[in-house]
């Protein structure tokens, strides 16, 4: 048994369908299919979660140069929740500094409560300066605001009175009810920096490294990690640091798989199975895939083909 297998125990790798992103101005994000229908199809074909990203006010130049359209992830995931029974609901990623942490906590708690305990809060520090400016948030404060959110969220979710003084707010003897189902709601932190990994080892339940290549890493202001093996060594270190700090819970590793040709799942399946096995052996718990298309029929066909080729629906 490998170290990764020992760490994971009997856990099987799970799959997240990321609702297809549409780049630029042409077309509409929902051309890929009505979200409730797509979520129900993802669940039916064996996926374990669905995810959506967030850019409430992206720069026009960024969108025109290949950036992607988005929905509000909390509102959209609530639609997905209403159409499904077991599918987990992931923000991939929500930008923590964009919101007062009380509002962020309430949005996620509401999603978790209404879905019966299926929310996962994927969080990032953000990287688009123009978007920070549009939202009235100081870009240079983003890391301090991120850390404030990580301190406030679990206190808010416990549903007991608490006080907290942040940089721009003072909460005195506040209480949030109803409580979410999960205690706490899992927080998965994105980013490759040493600071991001320290946050994971001390405060989060999962890590989402950025694995889209050097250009994407540069755009998102996060260092490149290298190979799958490098990612595996990084998560092993994060988990070891968490244990050294007295944590006994498992920290999930989430990996976006963008293998060439995966948008046609049945083609070259042996190569993709080998790549997915490599990810599992490196310690990956969740694999994110998407068809990156903007056609309703193509999205449904992708979900069916991926499920038939890679997902053991009977075991889920």
C-alpha positions in Angstrom: 0.0 0.0 0.0 1.4 3.4 -1.0 1.6 6.3 1.5 -1.3 8.0 -0.3 -3.4 4.9 -0.1 -2.7 4.6 3.6 -3.6 8.2 4.2 -6.8 7.9 2.2 -7.8 4.4 3.6 -10.8 3.0 1.8 -11.7 6.3 0.1 -12.4 6.1 -3.6 -11.6 9.1 -5.8 -14.7 11.2 -6.5 -15.6 13.3 -9.5 -16.8 16.9 -9.8 -18.4 18.2 -12.9 -17.5 21.9 -13.4 -20.3 23.6 -15.3 -18.8 24.6 -18.7 -17.3 28.0 -18.8 -17.9 30.3 -21.8 -15.2 32.7 -22.7 -15.8 36.1 -24.1 -18.9 38.0 -25.0 -20.3 35.7 -27.7 -23.1 33.5 -26.5 -24.5 33.0 -23.1 -23.1 30.8 -20.3 -26.3 28.8 -20.0 -26.1 27.8 -23.7 -24.4 24.7 -22.1 -27.8 23.7 -20.7 -30.2 24.7 -18.0 -28.4 24.3 -14.7 -31.1 22.1 -12.9 -31.2 19.7 -15.9 -27.4 19.5 -16.1 -27.0 19.0 -12.4 -29.6 16.2 -12.4 -27.8 14.6 -15.4 -24.5 14.8 -13.5 -26.0 13.0 -10.5 -27.7 10.4 -12.7 -24.4 9.6 -14.5 -22.4 9.1 -11.3 -20.8 12.4 -10.5 -20.3 13.3 -6.9 -20.4 17.1 -7.1 -21.0 20.1 -9.3 -19.1 23.3 -9.2 -19.3 26.9 -10.4 -16.8 29.8 -10.3 -17.3 33.5 -9.4 -16.5 36.8 -11.1 -19.1 39.4 -10.1 -17.5 42.3 -11.9 -14.6 41.2 -14.1 -12.7 43.6 -16.3 -14.0 44.0 -19.8 -10.5 43.5 -21.2 -10.1 40.2 -19.3 -13.5 38.9 -20.5 -12.8 40.0 -24.1 -9.4 38.3 -24.1 -10.7 34.9 -23.1 -12.0 35.3 -19.6 -15.2 33.5 -18.8 -18.7 34.4 -17.9 -20.1 33.3 -14.5 -23.2 33.1 -12.4 -23.5 34.0 -8.7 -22.4 30.6 -7.4 -24.6 30.5 -4.3 -27.8 31.3 -6.2 -26.9 28.9 -9.0 -25.9 26.1 -6.7 -29.2 26.4 -4.9 -30.9 25.7 -8.2 -28.7 22.6 -8.6 -29.6 21.5 -5.1 -33.3 21.6 -5.8 -32.9 19.4 -8.8 -30.7 16.7 -7.1 -30.6 14.5 -4.0 -27.0 13.7 -3.2 -24.8 15.9 -5.5 -22.3 18.0 -3.5 -22.3 21.7 -4.3 -18.9 23.4 -4.6 -17.9 27.0 -5.2 -14.9 26.8 -7.3 -13.8 29.3 -6.3 -15.6 32.0 -4.3 -13.3 35.0 -3.5 -13.3 35.4 0.2 -12.3 39.1 0.4 -15.2 40.3 -1.8 -17.8 39.9 1.0 -18.2 40.8 4.6 -17.6 37.4 6.2 -21.0 37.4 7.9 -22.7 37.7 4.6 -20.4 35.0 3.1 -21.2 32.7 6.1 -24.9 33.2 5.8 -25.0 32.5 2.1 -23.1 29.2 2.5 -25.1 28.2 5.6 -28.3 28.8 3.7 -27.2 26.7 0.8 -26.1 23.9 3.2 -29.3 24.0 5.2 -31.6 24.0 2.1 -29.6 21.2 0.4 -29.5 18.9 3.5 -25.8 19.4 4.2 -24.3 19.3 0.7 -22.4 22.6 0.5 -18.6 22.8 0.1 -17.0 26.3 0.2 -14.1 26.6 -2.2 -12.3 29.8 -1.4 -9.6 31.9 -3.1 -7.9 35.2 -2.3 -8.7 36.7 -5.7 -6.3 38.2 -8.3 -8.1 40.7 -10.5 -7.3 44.2 -9.3 -10.0 45.8 -11.4 -12.6 43.5 -9.8 -11.4 44.4 -6.3 -11.7 48.1 -7.2 -15.2 47.6 -8.7 -16.4 46.0 -5.5 -14.8 48.6 -3.2 -12.2 46.2 -1.7 -8.6 47.1 -1.2 -6.5 44.6 -3.2 -3.6 45.0 -0.9 -5.8 43.8 2.1 -6.9 40.6 0.4 -4.8 38.3 2.5 -5.8 39.9 5.8 -9.5 39.8 4.8 -9.1 36.2 3.8 -7.8 35.3 7.2 -10.5 37.2 8.9 -13.1 35.2 6.9 -11.4 31.9 8.0 -11.7 32.9 11.6 -15.3 34.2 11.4 -16.9 31.4 9.3 -16.9 28.5 11.8 -17.9 30.8 14.6 -20.9 32.0 12.6 -21.9 28.5 11.7 -21.9 27.2 15.3 -25.0 29.3 16.0 -23.8 30.5 19.3 -23.3 34.2 20.3 -19.8 35.5 19.5 -17.9 38.8 19.0 -15.3 39.6 16.4 -13.6 42.9 15.4 -12.3 43.0 11.9 -10.6 45.6 9.8 -13.8 47.1 8.6 -16.5 45.8 10.9 -17.2 45.1 14.6 -19.6 42.3 15.5 -20.6 42.4 19.1 -22.5 39.5 20.6 -24.1 38.4 17.3 -25.7 35.0 16.7 -26.7 33.3 13.4 -29.6 30.9 13.2 -30.6 28.5 11.8 -27.4 26.5 12.0 -26.1 24.8 8.8 -26.4 21.0 8.7 -22.6 20.4 8.6 -20.4 21.5 11.5 -18.3 22.9 10.0 -19.2 23.3 6.3 -16.0 22.0 4.5 -13.7 24.8 3.4 -11.4 24.0 0.5 -8.7 26.6 -0.2 -7.3 27.3 -3.7 -3.9 28.5 -4.5 -0.3 27.2 -4.7 1.5 29.6 -2.4 3.1 28.6 0.9 0.6 30.9 2.6 -2.3 29.0 0.9 -0.9 25.7 2.0 -0.5 26.9 5.6 -4.1 28.0 5.6 -5.1 24.5 4.5 -3.1 22.7 7.1 -4.5 24.9 10.0 -8.0 25.9 9.0 -9.4 24.0 6.0 -10.7 20.6 5.0 -9.3 20.6 1.5 -6.8 22.0 -0.9 -7.4 23.0 -4.5 -4.0 23.6 -6.2 -4.0 25.5 -9.5 -2.9 23.1 -12.2 -3.8 24.9 -15.5 -0.3 25.7 -16.7 2.2 28.5 -16.4 0.1 31.2 -18.1 -2.9 30.6 -15.9 -0.7 30.5 -12.8 0.8 33.9 -13.8 -2.6 35.4 -14.4 -3.8 34.2 -11.0 -0.7 35.4 -9.2 0.2 31.9 -7.8 3.4 29.9 -8.3 3.4 26.8 -10.5 3.6 23.4 -8.8 5.0 21.2 -11.5 4.1 17.6 -12.0 1.5 15.4 -10.4 4.2 13.9 -8.3 5.1 17.4 -7.1 1.5 18.0 -6.1 1.5 14.7 -4.3 4.6 15.7 -2.3 3.0 19.0 -1.5 -0.2 17.6 -0.1 1.8 15.0 1.9 3.6 17.9 3.5 0.4 19.8 4.2 -1.2 16.7 5.8 1.9 16.1 7.9 1.9 19.7 9.1 -1.8 19.3 10.0 -1.1 16.2 12.0 1.8 17.9 13.8 -0.6 20.7 14.7 -2.9 18.1 16.4 -5.4 17.6 13.6 -6.7 14.1 13.0 -9.2 14.8 10.2 -8.4 14.1 6.6 -7.5 17.0 4.2 -9.0 16.4 0.8 -6.9 17.1 -2.4 -8.8 18.4 -5.4 -7.3 18.2 -8.8 -8.6 19.7 -12.1 -7.9 17.1 -14.8 -7.5 18.6 -18.2 -5.9 15.7 -20.1 -5.9 16.2 -23.8 -9.0 14.6 -25.4 -10.9 14.1 -22.2 -13.8 16.2 -23.7 -14.4 13.1 -25.8 -14.4 10.6 -22.8 -14.5 7.3 -24.6 -11.6 8.1 -26.9 -8.2 6.9 -25.6 -9.8 5.8 -22.4 -6.8 3.7 -21.3 -4.5 6.7 -21.3 -7.0 8.7 -19.2 -7.5 5.8 -16.8 -3.7 5.6 -16.3 -3.6 9.4 -15.7 -6.5 9.1 -13.2 -4.7 6.2 -11.5 -1.6 8.4 -11.2 -3.7 11.1 -9.5 -5.1 8.7 -7.1 -1.7 7.3 -6.2 -0.5 10.9 -5.6 -3.2 11.4 -3.0 -5.9 13.0 -5.0 -9.4 12.6 -3.5 -11.5 14.6 -5.9 -11.0 15.1 -9.7 -12.6 18.0 -11.5 -13.6 17.6 -15.2 -15.5 19.7 -17.7 -16.4 19.5 -21.3 -15.7 23.2 -21.8 -18.4 23.5 -24.3 -21.3 25.8 -24.9 -23.9 23.4 -26.4 -26.7 21.8 -24.5 -26.6 18.5 -26.3 -22.8 18.3 -26.1 -22.9 18.8 -22.3 -25.5 16.0 -21.8 -23.5 13.7 -24.2 -20.3 14.4 -22.2 -21.9 13.5 -18.9 -23.3 10.3 -20.2 -20.1 9.2 -21.9 -17.9 10.1 -18.9 -20.2 8.2 -16.6 -20.3 5.1 -18.9 -16.5 5.2 -19.3 -15.1 6.1 -15.9 -17.8 6.1 -13.2 -19.1 3.0 -11.4 -22.6 4.2 -10.9 -23.7 1.0 -9.1 -21.1 1.8 -6.3 -22.3 5.4 -5.8 
